[in-house]
């Protein structure tokens, strides 16, 4: 499952750089929750996921990002069959960090050999850069 975790991290990173919503959406499960430093956010509909994705694209443009690099830290199988995947994220503009690196953990579900995420802890909300808060 380590290889699948790496593929998952690549998909959720490149989706924003390449601006491919379906690549992001295909790695999520609804209800999808993000726990940020400001507040927890729960996305319950396709429209909410799309709106959130579009706001993150605004943040990517504002920071002039050309690379989002997520590196696996750990992957743990839980007794209920879910997985906890912890990773370190770096966002770069050119050769420079656009923001301090941070560590997050995703609650992952193995569906037909592919990880899909239902929650991310210590997510960075786009509102840090866009000023737009999730509902």
C-alpha positions as CSV (number, residue, x, y, z in Angstrom):
1,X,0.0,0.0,0.0
2,X,3.0,2.3,0.3
3,X,3.1,2.7,-3.5
4,X,-0.6,3.5,-3.6
5,X,-0.1,6.1,-0.8
6,X,2.6,7.7,-2.9
7,X,0.3,7.8,-6.0
8,X,-2.5,9.3,-3.8
9,X,-0.2,12.1,-2.6
10,X,1.0,12.8,-6.2
11,X,-2.7,13.0,-7.4
12,X,-3.8,15.3,-4.7
13,X,-0.8,17.6,-5.2
14,X,-0.7,17.7,-9.0
15,X,-4.5,18.3,-9.2
16,X,-4.0,21.9,-8.0
17,X,-0.9,22.6,-10.1
18,X,-2.4,21.1,-13.2
19,X,-5.9,22.5,-12.4
20,X,-7.6,19.2,-12.8
21,X,-10.7,19.0,-10.6
22,X,-11.5,15.4,-11.4
23,X,-8.1,14.3,-10.3
24,X,-8.8,15.8,-6.8
25,X,-12.4,14.7,-6.7
26,X,-11.6,11.1,-7.6
27,X,-9.5,10.9,-4.4
28,X,-12.2,12.2,-2.1
29,X,-15.2,10.7,-0.4
30,X,-18.3,12.7,0.6
31,X,-18.7,13.8,3.4
32,X,-15.3,15.2,3.2
33,X,-13.8,17.1,6.2
34,X,-10.8,19.3,6.6
35,X,-9.6,20.3,10.0
36,X,-7.7,23.6,9.7
37,X,-6.2,25.8,12.4
38,X,-9.2,28.1,12.1
39,X,-12.0,25.6,12.1
40,X,-13.2,22.3,10.8
41,X,-14.8,22.4,7.4
42,X,-17.3,19.7,6.1
43,X,-18.0,19.5,2.4
44,X,-21.2,17.6,1.8
45,X,-22.0,18.2,-1.9
46,X,-20.2,18.1,-5.3
47,X,-20.8,21.8,-5.6
48,X,-19.1,22.5,-2.3
49,X,-16.1,20.4,-3.3
50,X,-15.9,22.3,-6.6
51,X,-16.2,25.7,-4.9
52,X,-13.5,24.8,-2.4
53,X,-11.2,23.5,-5.2
54,X,-11.7,26.7,-7.1
55,X,-10.7,28.8,-4.1
56,X,-7.6,26.7,-3.7
57,X,-6.7,27.4,-7.3
58,X,-6.9,31.2,-6.4
59,X,-4.5,30.5,-3.6
60,X,-2.1,28.6,-5.9
61,X,-2.2,31.6,-8.3
62,X,-1.7,34.1,-5.5
63,X,1.4,32.3,-4.3
64,X,2.6,31.6,-7.8
65,X,3.1,27.9,-7.0
66,X,4.7,25.6,-9.5
67,X,5.2,22.6,-7.2
68,X,3.3,21.1,-4.3
69,X,5.4,18.3,-2.9
70,X,3.9,15.8,-0.5
71,X,6.2,13.2,1.1
72,X,5.0,10.2,3.0
73,X,5.9,10.1,6.7
74,X,3.9,7.1,7.8
75,X,1.0,4.8,6.8
76,X,-0.9,2.8,9.4
77,X,-3.7,0.3,8.9
78,X,-6.5,0.7,11.4
79,X,-8.5,-2.3,12.8
80,X,-11.6,-1.1,11.0
81,X,-9.9,-1.4,7.6
82,X,-9.2,2.3,7.1
83,X,-5.7,3.8,7.0
84,X,-4.0,6.8,8.5
85,X,-1.6,8.4,6.1
86,X,0.7,11.1,7.4
87,X,2.6,13.3,5.0
88,X,4.8,16.4,4.9
89,X,3.8,19.2,2.4
90,X,6.1,21.8,0.8
91,X,4.7,24.4,-1.5
92,X,7.2,26.0,-3.8
93,X,7.3,29.0,-6.1
94,X,10.4,28.6,-8.2
95,X,13.1,27.3,-5.9
96,X,11.7,29.0,-2.8
97,X,9.2,27.9,-0.2
98,X,6.0,29.8,-0.5
99,X,4.9,28.9,3.0
100,X,6.5,26.9,5.8
101,X,6.3,23.1,5.4
102,X,3.6,21.3,7.4
103,X,2.5,17.8,8.3
104,X,-1.0,16.5,7.8
105,X,-2.8,13.2,8.3
106,X,-5.5,11.8,6.0
107,X,-8.1,9.2,6.8
108,X,-8.0,6.9,3.9
109,X,-10.3,4.2,2.5
110,X,-9.0,1.5,0.3
111,X,-11.6,1.2,-2.5
112,X,-10.8,-1.3,-5.2
113,X,-7.1,-0.9,-4.5
114,X,-7.1,3.0,-4.5
115,X,-7.0,5.3,-1.6
116,X,-9.8,7.8,-1.2
117,X,-9.8,10.4,1.6
118,X,-12.7,11.3,3.8
119,X,-10.8,13.6,6.2
120,X,-7.6,15.6,6.4
121,X,-6.2,16.8,9.8
122,X,-4.0,19.9,9.9
123,X,-5.1,21.0,6.4
124,X,-4.2,24.4,5.2
125,X,-7.4,26.3,4.4
126,X,-7.3,28.4,1.3
127,X,-8.7,31.3,3.5
128,X,-5.2,31.7,4.8
129,X,-4.3,33.2,1.4
130,X,-7.6,34.1,-0.3
131,X,-9.5,35.6,2.8
132,X,-12.6,33.7,1.6
133,X,-14.0,31.5,4.4
134,X,-15.8,28.2,3.7
135,X,-19.4,28.1,4.7
